Amino acid sequence: MSSSRRQLVLNVNVLDVGIAPGAWTLDDVHTHSFVDLDHFTRIAQIAERGTLDAFFLADGPGFWENPRVKPTRALEPSVILAAVATATEHLGLIGTASTTFNDPRDLAERFLSLDYLSGGRVAWNVVTTYSPTAAANFGFEQIPGRDYRYRRAEAFVGVVTALWESARSGVPVSHHSEFFDVDGVLRVPPSEQGQPPLIQAGGSPAGRDLAGRTAHGVFSAELTLDAGRRHYKHVKDVARAAGRNPDDVKILPGLITVIGSTEAEAVARHEQLRTHVPAKFGWDRLSLTLGVPLAELDLDQPIPASLLDGPPDPATFAGSLGFRESVVGLARERSLTVAQLLRELDGGGGHRAVIGTPGQVADTIEAWFRAEAADGFNLMPDAFPSGLDTFVDEVVPLLRKRGLFRHEYAEKTLRERFAVPLPEYGAARSA
């Protein structure tokens, strides 16, 4: 597909009050915003005003931020998405759910129920949980190994999509594998889009391959344009080898935005949002990403070459290989010290950040899109609702003028908007 015919996909990744650790200090949020449905529906209505594709909820079955420093997800995602569905008409609804700590039939029923009631606007973000803090919540001493998690994930997705198909066809599912024994049919009616599209967020080699074979959207974490292009090509090639149209897989990196009318104003806003953040915020996350405690490293020296080549023990590494690859690639490319890397990642995260004017944000989006490093982005504003308001009012008009983004919604369902076809009857049952 030529660049002139492609249209950006722009989802907003709603990380409660924003990705910046100091977002909770701004005047347009209150101490309970992260558990206030009115807060989430307000964000959704701003996104719909900007004709964004979808409202994206990341999630994990346990804490992934220190709640003493930054509010973290407290409400179950499908509850938030149900409220958003009633407050919007066109906006897509993407919910995250783990294949490691869920039951496929229960998940299939929950997501299809929401998809049916919303008129076909739901997608499932498929993740395999890697956070060690989640294991004890489910009675495990440790997270299962990566190979096990991805084998289970592939079987899980096969069961879920087969059950969604059963709602369309009325043909019972008969799935028997290493992980699941499922016989039956879903009682939920088929949705207007047939079945929800699949988003995949794994960045490991196994995750990228799973995405190429099964996903309709890929939430990636590349930090440089060259890394983005390599990832884009790899996933599209996997899709092509699996007999799929590579255009059916949309590559959507995360993009953190801090926007000001001038670059200096954006930098000042960024610094303001860090005022209350402890100096060592993000140490634990970067330690997990690198696979070694930061206390063992000299903060004023570059990351040791032995760590740049891979985690200390790939078999037992507990973090995300995708985040690790992007973070290590940035450190290697720019010869960053550990302290500089912490600062660059704003507390240990792993997504690209643009701190600048609306034009600079639009330029980055256009550059990645035209270079085939991305089909769009999962936007991660520094703070809600102000950061999203500014993006919708200042950046979206620039993207429209450049012919990259819609002026109004044309498609009714999320699957139509992503331009991905339904599988033929029988395809899911044979997965």
C-alpha positions in Angstrom: 0.0 0.0 0.0 1.5 3.4 -0.9 2.2 6.0 1.7 -0.3 8.4 0.1 -3.2 6.0 0.7 -2.3 5.0 4.2 -4.0 6.7 7.1 -2.6 7.0 10.6 -4.1 4.9 13.4 -4.0 6.9 16.6 -5.1 5.4 19.9 -4.8 7.1 23.3 -3.2 4.9 26.0 -5.1 6.0 29.1 -2.6 5.5 32.0 -5.0 6.8 34.6 -4.0 10.5 35.2 -1.1 10.4 32.7 2.3 8.8 32.2 4.2 11.6 34.0 4.8 10.6 37.6 3.7 14.1 38.7 0.5 14.3 36.6 -1.6 13.9 39.8 -0.3 17.3 40.9 -2.1 19.3 38.2 -5.2 21.4 38.9 -7.5 19.5 36.5 -7.3 16.2 38.4 -8.2 15.4 42.0 -6.9 12.8 44.4 -9.5 10.2 43.3 -9.4 10.8 39.6 -7.8 7.4 38.9 -10.9 5.7 40.4 -13.5 8.2 39.0 -15.5 7.0 36.0 -16.3 10.6 35.1 -12.5 11.2 34.7 -12.2 8.4 32.2 -15.4 9.3 30.2 -14.1 12.9 30.0 -10.9 11.7 28.5 -12.8 9.5 26.0 -15.0 12.4 24.9 -11.9 14.5 24.2 -10.4 11.6 22.2 -13.7 11.3 20.2 -13.7 15.0 19.5 -10.3 14.5 17.9 -11.6 11.5 15.9 -8.9 9.2 17.5 -9.3 5.5 16.7 -9.5 4.0 20.2 -9.3 4.4 24.0 -6.6 2.0 25.1 -6.4 0.6 28.6 -3.1 -1.1 29.6 -3.4 -3.3 32.6 -1.6 -6.0 34.6 -2.8 -8.2 37.5 -0.7 -6.4 40.1 1.0 -3.1 40.9 3.5 -2.0 38.4 4.1 1.5 39.8 4.8 2.6 43.4 1.4 4.0 44.4 3.0 6.2 47.0 4.6 8.1 44.1 2.1 7.7 41.2 -1.5 6.5 41.1 -1.8 3.2 39.3 -4.6 1.2 37.7 -7.2 0.3 40.4 -10.4 -0.4 38.4 -10.9 -3.5 36.3 -10.5 -2.4 32.6 -13.8 -3.8 31.2 -15.7 -1.8 33.8 -14.0 1.4 32.6 -14.6 0.5 29.0 -18.3 -0.2 29.6 -18.6 3.3 31.0 -16.7 4.8 28.1 -18.9 2.9 25.7 -22.1 4.6 27.0 -20.4 8.0 26.9 -19.2 7.8 23.3 -20.5 6.8 19.9 -17.5 6.0 17.6 -14.4 5.6 19.8 -12.9 2.2 19.8 -12.4 0.3 23.2 -9.2 -1.6 23.6 -8.8 -3.6 26.8 -5.8 -5.5 28.1 -6.1 -9.0 29.6 -3.4 -11.5 30.4 -3.3 -15.0 28.9 -1.2 -16.1 31.8 -3.8 -15.4 34.6 -7.2 -15.7 32.9 -9.6 -18.3 31.7 -10.3 -18.2 28.0 -14.0 -18.9 28.1 -14.6 -16.2 30.7 -12.5 -13.7 28.8 -14.2 -14.5 25.5 -17.6 -14.0 27.1 -16.7 -10.7 28.8 -15.1 -9.1 25.7 -17.8 -10.3 23.3 -20.5 -9.0 25.6 -18.9 -5.5 25.6 -18.4 -5.7 21.9 -22.0 -6.6 21.3 -23.4 -3.8 23.5 -21.0 -1.2 22.1 -21.9 -1.9 18.5 -18.6 -3.6 17.5 -16.1 -1.2 18.9 -13.9 -3.6 21.1 -10.5 -5.0 20.7 -8.5 -7.3 23.0 -4.9 -6.4 23.8 -3.3 -9.8 24.3 -0.4 -9.9 26.9 1.6 -12.6 28.7 2.3 -11.3 32.2 6.0 -11.0 33.1 5.8 -9.0 36.3 7.1 -11.0 39.3 4.7 -9.0 41.5 1.7 -10.6 39.9 2.6 -14.2 40.6 1.8 -14.3 44.3 -1.6 -12.8 43.6 -2.5 -16.1 41.9 -0.8 -18.4 44.3 2.4 -18.9 42.3 5.9 -18.6 43.8 7.2 -17.2 40.5 6.0 -16.3 37.0 6.0 -19.3 34.6 8.9 -19.3 32.1 8.7 -17.3 28.9 8.4 -20.4 26.5 5.5 -21.8 28.6 3.7 -18.4 28.7 3.9 -18.0 24.9 2.7 -21.6 24.2 -0.2 -21.0 26.6 -0.9 -17.6 24.9 -1.1 -19.1 21.5 -3.5 -21.8 22.7 -5.5 -19.2 24.7 -6.0 -17.0 21.6 -7.1 -20.0 19.6 -9.7 -20.9 22.2 -11.0 -17.3 22.5 -11.3 -16.7 18.7 -12.9 -20.1 18.2 -15.5 -19.2 20.9 -16.1 -15.8 19.2 -16.6 -17.6 16.0 -19.1 -20.0 17.6 -21.3 -17.0 18.4 -21.4 -16.3 14.6 -21.7 -19.8 13.3 -23.5 -21.7 16.1 -21.0 -24.5 15.7 -19.7 -25.8 19.1 -16.0 -25.5 19.8 -14.0 -28.6 20.5 -10.5 -27.6 21.6 -8.1 -30.0 23.4 -4.5 -29.0 23.9 -1.7 -29.0 26.4 -3.4 -26.2 28.3 -7.2 -26.3 27.7 -10.1 -28.6 27.2 -13.1 -26.7 25.9 -16.3 -28.0 24.4 -19.3 -25.8 23.8 -20.6 -22.6 22.3 -20.8 -19.0 23.7 -24.2 -17.8 24.7 -23.5 -14.2 23.7 -24.9 -13.0 20.4 -22.3 -12.1 17.7 -21.3 -8.4 17.6 -21.8 -6.0 14.7 -18.1 -6.5 13.7 -18.2 -10.3 14.0 -15.5 -10.6 16.6 -13.1 -8.2 18.2 -9.7 -7.5 16.6 -6.6 -8.6 18.4 -3.8 -6.3 19.6 -0.5 -7.8 20.8 1.9 -6.1 23.1 4.8 -8.5 23.4 8.2 -7.3 22.1 10.2 -10.5 22.5 11.1 -12.6 19.5 8.3 -15.0 20.4 6.0 -12.1 20.9 6.8 -10.5 17.6 6.3 -13.8 15.8 2.9 -14.4 17.6 1.9 -10.9 16.6 2.7 -11.5 12.9 0.7 -14.7 12.9 -2.4 -13.5 14.8 -2.6 -9.8 15.7 -4.3 -6.9 13.9 -2.3 -4.3 15.9 1.0 -4.4 17.6 1.8 -2.2 20.6 5.6 -1.8 20.3 8.3 0.0 22.2 11.0 1.1 19.8 12.9 4.2 20.8 14.8 5.0 17.5 13.6 5.2 13.9 16.0 2.5 12.7 14.8 0.1 15.4 11.2 0.9 14.5 11.9 0.2 10.8 13.5 -3.2 11.7 10.6 -4.2 14.0 8.0 -3.1 11.4 9.6 -5.1 8.6 10.1 -8.2 10.8 6.4 -8.4 11.9 5.1 -7.7 8.4 7.4 -10.4 7.0 6.1 -12.9 9.6 2.5 -12.0 8.6 3.4 -12.5 4.9 5.0 -15.9 5.6 1.9 -17.0 7.6 -0.3 -16.3 4.5 -1.7 -13.0 5.8 -1.9 -9.6 4.2 0.8 -7.6 6.0 -1.4 -4.5 5.8 -3.8 -6.3 8.2 -1.2 -5.9 11.0 -0.9 -2.3 12.2 2.4 -1.5 14.0 1.6 1.0 16.8 4.6 2.2 18.9 4.0 4.0 22.2 4.6 7.7 22.0 4.9 9.9 25.1 4.0 13.6 24.4 4.8 16.7 26.4 3.6 19.7 24.4 4.1 23.4 24.8 3.6 26.4 22.5 7.4 26.6 22.4 10.0 24.0 23.1 11.1 25.8 26.2 7.5 25.8 27.5 7.3 22.0 26.9 10.6 21.5 28.7 9.3 23.6 31.6 6.1 21.6 31.8 8.2 18.4 31.8 10.3 19.6 34.7 7.2 20.7 36.6 5.7 17.2 36.3 9.0 15.8 37.9 9.1 18.2 40.8 7.6 15.8 43.4 9.3 12.7 42.0 11.9 10.9 44.2 15.4 10.9 42.7 15.3 7.1 42.5 11.9 6.7 40.9 12.2 4.2 38.1 15.1 2.3 39.6 13.2 -0.8 40.1 11.7 -0.8 36.6 15.1 -0.2 34.9 16.6 -2.8 37.1 14.0 -5.3 35.9 14.5 -4.2 32.3 18.3 -4.7 32.5 18.1 -7.8 34.6 20.5 -6.6 37.2 20.1 -4.3 40.3 21.1 -0.7 39.5 22.9 -0.6 42.9 25.5 -3.0 41.3 26.3 -0.5 38.5 28.2 2.8 38.4 25.6 5.4 37.5 28.2 7.7 36.0 29.5 5.0 33.6 27.9 3.4 30.5 26.1 0.2 30.8 28.7 -2.7 30.8 29.2 -4.4 27.4 28.2 -7.7 29.0 24.7 -6.4 29.7 24.3 -4.8 26.3 24.7 -8.2 24.7 21.9 -9.8 26.7 20.4 -10.4 30.2 22.6 -12.2 32.7 20.6 -15.4 32.3 18.0 -15.4 29.4 16.3 -18.5 30.8 15.5 -16.8 34.1 15.2 -13.2 33.0 11.9 -11.9 34.4 11.5 -8.6 32.5 10.2 -7.7 29.0 12.6 -8.7 26.3 11.0 -6.1 24.0 11.5 -3.2 26.4 15.0 -4.5 27.1 15.9 -4.5 23.5 14.7 -1.0 22.9 16.3 0.4 26.0 19.6 -1.3 25.4 19.6 -0.2 21.8 19.2 3.5 22.8 22.0 3.2 25.4 24.3 1.6 22.9 23.5 4.1 20.1 24.0 7.2 22.2 26.7 5.8 24.6 24.5 6.8 27.6 25.6 6.4 31.2 23.2 4.6 33.6 22.1 8.0 35.1 21.6 9.5 31.6 19.5 6.5 30.6 17.4 6.8 33.7 16.8 10.5 32.9 16.2 9.8 29.2 13.5 7.2 30.1 11.9 9.5 32.6 12.0 7.0 35.4 12.7 3.7 33.7 10.0 3.5 31.0 10.6 2.2 27.5 8.7 4.3 25.0 9.8 7.2 22.8 9.1 10.7 24.1 8.7 14.0 22.3 9.0 17.1 24.4 8.3 20.0 22.2 5.8 22.0 20.1 2.7 20.6 18.3 4.7 20.9 15.1 7.6 18.8 16.5 5.2 16.1 17.7 3.5 16.1 14.2 6.9 15.9 12.5 7.9 12.8 14.5 4.6 11.1 13.8 4.9 11.8 10.1 8.5 10.8 9.9 7.9 7.4 11.5 4.8 6.8 9.4 6.3 7.7 6.1 9.5 5.7 6.9 7.4 2.6 7.5 8.5 2.4 11.1 4.9 2.8 12.3 1.3 2.6 11.0 0.3 4.9 13.8 0.8 5.3 17.5 -0.5 4.5 20.9 -0.4 8.0 22.3 0.8 8.4 25.9 0.1 12.1 27.0 2.1 13.3 30.0 -1.1 14.2 31.9 -4.9 13.8 31.5 -6.9 15.5 30.5 -4.7 18.6 29.7 -2.1 16.7 27.6 -4.7 15.0 25.4 -6.7 18.3 25.0 -3.6 19.9 23.6 -2.9 17.0 21.3 -6.4 17.1 19.9 -6.6 20.8 19.5 -3.0 21.5 18.3 -1.5 18.3 16.7 -4.5 16.7 15.1 -5.3 19.7 12.8 -1.6 19.6 11.6 -1.9 15.9 10.8 -5.2 16.6 8.9 -3.6 19.4 6.9 -0.8 16.9 5.9 -3.4 14.4 4.7 -2.4 11.8 7.3 -5.5 11.7 9.5 -9.3 11.7 9.2 -11.6 14.7 9.6 -14.5 12.6 10.7 -15.4 9.0 11.4 -16.4 7.0 8.4 -16.5 3.4 9.6 -18.9 2.1 12.2 -16.9 -0.7 13.8 -13.3 -0.9 15.0 -12.5 -3.8 12.7 -13.6 -1.7 9.7 -11.5 1.3 10.9 -8.4 -0.9 11.2 -9.3 -2.4 7.8 -8.9 -6.0 8.8 -11.2 -8.7 7.4 -13.0 -11.4 9.5 -11.5 -14.9 9.3 -13.4 -17.4 7.2 -15.7 -19.8 9.2 -13.6 -22.7 10.5 -10.3 -20.8 10.6 -10.4 -20.2 14.3 -11.5 -23.7 15.2 -8.5 -25.1 13.4 -6.1 -22.8 15.2 
